[in-house]
Amino acid sequence: MVSTVLLSMMALGILQSLIFSYQVGAKARATDHARFFVKSFADQFLTQPTQDSQGNLLPMFSVTSSTGYGLSWTITNPDGTQTTVNGGASPDLAAPYISIPLGDVPGSNGTNAQITRTVWYLNPPVFAPAVATSTPGVPTLTQPVQSAGYILRADFTVTFTTVGKSPPPITVSVLRSVP
């Protein structure tokens, strides 16, 4: 009887270790998927044209507070069809985030990653102190006057839940010049 109790305790310890390692693996997979999504948006911000054929600034590059406006994502479903999700048709109708399924990540229980983006103008360094109206190098919502264009800073942030817990948000910041 003593050996049965000892064997049961050892089996429970091994089972608890297996469950813990499964949860750690699920959290790592969910974090990798979420990081992939946020880096994909940052890559799009760096590589896509900033203007349409009429010279209008595309929504992803519009200066705004934290919102999903301008973000869109095409998902290929298991049956081969594609679904596009987006963060709103206009700044007024914009959702606070774009929701993207984490996929079949174990432990995610069908939850979605929520991605937001914040875009600012980046002030150029000002060499004449009398001209400076704001701190150089600090993001602002006011477009600086530049004949050669200006620099945008975008922060893409993803939040998600896995294994019943919310890890810290992942933020990717990128800088891009816009003519």
C-alpha positions as CSV (number, residue, x, y, z in Angstrom):
1,M,0.0,0.0,0.0
2,V,2.9,2.4,0.8
3,S,4.5,1.7,-2.6
4,T,1.1,2.4,-4.3
5,V,0.9,5.8,-2.6
6,L,4.5,6.6,-3.5
7,L,4.0,5.6,-7.1
8,S,0.8,7.7,-7.3
9,M,2.6,10.7,-5.9
10,M,5.4,10.3,-8.5
11,A,2.9,9.9,-11.3
12,L,1.1,13.1,-10.2
13,G,4.4,15.0,-10.1
14,I,5.3,13.9,-13.6
15,L,1.8,14.7,-14.8
16,Q,2.0,18.2,-13.3
17,S,5.4,18.7,-15.0
18,L,3.9,17.7,-18.3
19,I,1.0,20.1,-17.9
20,F,3.3,23.0,-17.0
21,S,5.6,22.3,-20.0
22,Y,2.5,22.2,-22.3
23,Q,1.4,25.6,-21.0
24,V,4.9,27.1,-21.5
25,G,4.9,25.8,-25.0
26,A,1.5,27.1,-25.8
27,K,2.4,30.5,-24.4
28,A,5.6,30.5,-26.6
29,R,3.6,29.6,-29.7
30,A,1.0,32.3,-29.1
31,T,3.7,34.9,-28.5
32,D,5.4,33.9,-31.7
33,H,2.1,34.2,-33.7
34,A,1.3,37.6,-32.1
35,R,4.8,38.8,-32.8
36,F,4.5,37.7,-36.4
37,F,1.3,39.7,-36.8
38,V,2.7,42.9,-35.3
39,K,5.9,42.7,-37.3
40,S,3.9,42.1,-40.5
41,F,2.1,45.3,-40.0
42,A,5.3,47.2,-39.3
43,D,6.8,45.7,-42.5
44,Q,3.8,46.9,-44.5
45,F,4.3,50.3,-43.0
46,L,7.9,50.4,-44.2
47,T,7.4,48.9,-47.7
48,Q,4.0,50.0,-49.0
49,P,3.5,53.2,-51.0
50,T,2.3,56.1,-48.9
51,Q,0.0,57.6,-51.5
52,D,-2.7,56.3,-53.8
53,S,-2.7,57.1,-57.6
54,Q,-4.4,60.6,-56.9
55,G,-1.7,61.6,-54.4
56,N,-3.8,61.1,-51.3
57,L,-2.2,59.7,-48.2
58,L,-3.2,56.1,-47.5
59,P,-5.1,55.4,-44.2
60,M,-2.3,53.4,-42.7
61,F,0.0,56.5,-42.7
62,S,-2.6,59.0,-41.4
63,V,-1.6,60.6,-38.1
64,T,-4.0,59.5,-35.5
65,S,-4.4,58.4,-31.9
66,S,-4.3,54.7,-31.1
67,T,-6.8,53.0,-33.4
68,G,-7.1,50.2,-35.9
69,Y,-8.0,52.6,-38.8
70,G,-6.0,51.9,-41.8
71,L,-5.1,48.3,-40.8
72,S,-6.4,45.4,-42.8
73,W,-5.5,41.7,-42.8
74,T,-6.4,38.9,-45.2
75,I,-6.8,35.5,-43.5
76,T,-6.9,32.2,-45.4
77,N,-9.5,30.0,-43.9
78,P,-9.0,26.2,-43.5
79,D,-11.4,25.6,-46.5
80,G,-9.2,27.8,-48.7
81,T,-11.5,30.9,-48.8
82,Q,-10.1,34.2,-47.7
83,T,-11.5,36.7,-45.2
84,T,-10.4,40.3,-44.8
85,V,-10.6,42.0,-41.4
86,N,-10.0,45.7,-41.0
87,G,-10.0,48.4,-38.4
88,G,-12.7,50.6,-39.9
89,A,-13.7,52.4,-43.0
90,S,-12.9,55.9,-41.8
91,P,-11.2,57.6,-38.8
92,D,-14.7,58.3,-37.3
93,L,-15.9,54.7,-37.7
94,A,-12.6,53.1,-36.7
95,A,-12.6,50.3,-34.2
96,P,-10.1,50.7,-31.4
97,Y,-8.2,47.7,-32.7
98,I,-8.1,45.1,-35.4
99,S,-8.8,41.6,-34.2
100,I,-6.9,38.7,-35.7
101,P,-7.4,35.1,-34.7
102,L,-4.3,33.5,-33.3
103,G,-5.2,30.3,-35.2
104,D,-4.9,26.8,-33.9
105,V,-2.4,27.7,-31.2
106,P,-2.9,25.3,-28.3
107,G,-4.1,27.2,-25.2
108,S,-5.4,30.2,-27.1
109,N,-9.0,28.8,-26.9
110,G,-9.9,30.6,-30.1
111,T,-8.9,34.0,-28.7
112,N,-7.8,36.8,-31.0
113,A,-4.8,39.1,-31.0
114,Q,-5.8,42.8,-30.9
115,I,-3.5,45.1,-32.8
116,T,-3.5,48.9,-32.6
117,R,-1.3,51.4,-34.3
118,T,-0.4,54.9,-33.4
119,V,1.2,57.2,-36.0
120,W,2.9,60.5,-35.3
121,Y,5.0,63.1,-37.1
122,L,8.5,63.2,-35.8
123,N,9.9,66.7,-35.3
124,P,13.2,67.3,-37.1
125,P,16.1,68.7,-35.1
126,V,15.9,72.5,-35.0
127,F,19.2,74.4,-35.0
128,A,17.8,77.9,-34.3
129,P,16.4,77.9,-30.7
130,A,14.2,80.9,-31.5
131,V,12.3,78.9,-34.1
132,A,11.7,75.8,-32.0
133,T,8.0,75.5,-31.0
134,S,8.3,71.9,-29.7
135,T,10.9,69.5,-28.6
136,P,13.0,68.1,-31.5
137,G,12.8,64.4,-32.0
138,V,9.5,64.0,-30.1
139,P,6.4,62.7,-31.8
140,T,3.6,65.2,-32.4
141,L,0.3,65.3,-34.2
142,T,1.3,68.6,-35.9
143,Q,2.9,68.2,-39.3
144,P,6.3,69.9,-39.4
145,V,7.0,72.2,-42.3
146,Q,9.6,70.5,-44.4
147,S,10.2,71.0,-48.1
148,A,11.7,67.5,-48.6
149,G,8.9,65.6,-46.7
150,Y,8.7,64.5,-43.1
151,I,9.2,61.5,-40.9
152,L,6.5,59.4,-39.5
153,R,6.8,57.2,-36.4
154,A,4.4,54.3,-36.0
155,D,4.0,52.1,-33.0
156,F,2.2,48.8,-33.6
157,T,1.0,47.0,-30.4
158,V,-0.5,43.6,-30.0
159,T,-2.2,42.2,-27.0
160,F,-3.6,38.7,-26.6
161,T,-4.6,36.1,-24.0
162,T,-3.1,32.6,-23.8
163,V,-3.5,29.8,-21.2
164,G,-5.9,32.1,-19.3
165,K,-3.3,34.9,-18.9
166,S,-2.5,38.1,-20.7
167,P,1.2,38.5,-21.3
168,P,2.7,42.0,-21.6
169,P,1.8,43.7,-24.9
170,I,4.4,43.5,-27.8
171,T,5.2,46.8,-29.4
172,V,7.2,47.4,-32.6
173,S,8.2,51.0,-33.5
174,V,9.2,52.0,-37.0
175,L,10.3,55.3,-38.7
176,R,9.4,56.1,-42.2
177,S,10.0,59.1,-44.4
178,V,7.0,60.4,-46.4
179,P,7.5,62.7,-49.4
